[in-house]
Amino acid sequence: MRGIFFLIFILTLASCNKDPSQELFPGDEYVFLELPAGFPPPAIPLENKLSKNRIALGKKLFYDKRFSRNKDVSCASCHFQENAFADKDRLSTGTNGTLGFRNAPSLANVAYHNSFFRDGGVPTLELQVLVPLDSKEEMDIEMKDVIDLLNADPEYVELFQTSYQREPDPFGFTRAIAAFERTLISGNSAYDKYNNGESSVFNESKKRGMNLFFSNRTNCSSCHSGFNFTNDSFENNGLYIEYADSGRMRVTLRESDRDLFKVPSLRNVEVTKPYMHDGSFESLEDVIEHYNSGGVEHINKSDLVKALSLSDREKEDLLAFLYTLTDEEFLKNPDYKP
């Protein structure tokens, strides 16, 4: 990719030279995330502790379309709040209408991810910010041009000073967007309320669906586990015999990783359609039917994916449970809006 590895090296050096104990700009203040019950504190880099100014700068950058070649797309063009910051389209559309080759996943609880993109090719949220800029299917813009735009805007110059006490540069740009994205915490769904003692939010169908989801019969929770409903592993779920996208193998070059993709969180799954790495399933009913059938044979298909023989009522119950993972408060939170 065009110069991206050199830029990663420069950013790493900048991070090493940055004094993590540096005081915030006068008037700024640290922000401590209000975490839902059962959520552990996310890992936050010392040089990018959350602050009011940094989050505000990151949000402004997240929604600004000027940082694409034709000034027509922003981060928010593929990550919509009403869709839990996932894409509405099967394949994401970049600058000048250029079509990508994957569906953009949800950013809900991205602070907890240990790798990024469907293939897990980037290890940190800060470095993830660079990839869409460099990609011809996304922003397709040089970082130098981004920094020139920022330095030509007096408002941004001031915001960088009050956030990171430096002129606009790649360090501040990537850190600010990552700071905003770390605030995208979702954990107030009906499922969470039920776990916290509000039994009235679950009817019998939802309870049956929950029991089915966590059973050894379906094995759903073998991969979609924990507070965020993902184990962050990479799996092949028998979607195709031959894939146009080799997935994890693009990163590792190992045949054992061919056509494996990162297990997504199921939080807010009701609103993150279309589904799968390529957006090939339009509805959750389609997804359930796929897993019920056991998928197609593939040399790297997970042993957990096998025919389930679910009844119609069991499919309905499972769907009812998945709907309980929707966090309406998150989808409408005014703090995330531009």
Order of alpha helices (4+ residues) and beta strands (2+ residues): alpha-alpha-alpha-alpha-alpha-alpha-alpha-alpha-alpha-alpha-beta-alpha-beta-alpha-alpha-alpha
